[in-house]
Amino acid sequence: MKRKTVRYTDDKGEIIGELRRIQDDLPSPDELADIVPQTKITLALDNEALDFFKREARRRNTSYQRMIRNLVRSYARAHASPK
């Protein structure tokens, strides 16, 4: 069966009516990227701990490094002295 080609002959791409700016409540690209300064380090973990993070990361479809980074950040924030 051959498909019919649809032609939109009435639409010439004209703008109908007045244009008006809408309020932009979108986050900035930097906020979307959630850029946090990082420093690369070498960390030795025991096999049991590393296996735990890898297993849990697979279950949650995420990176085990991200889980460890978030854990360390949470710990640091919870135990930081008030400024």
Secondary structure, DSSP 8 states (H G I E B T S, - for coil): ---------S------S-----------HHHHHT------------HHHHHHHHHHHHHHTS-HHHHHHHHHHHHHHHH----
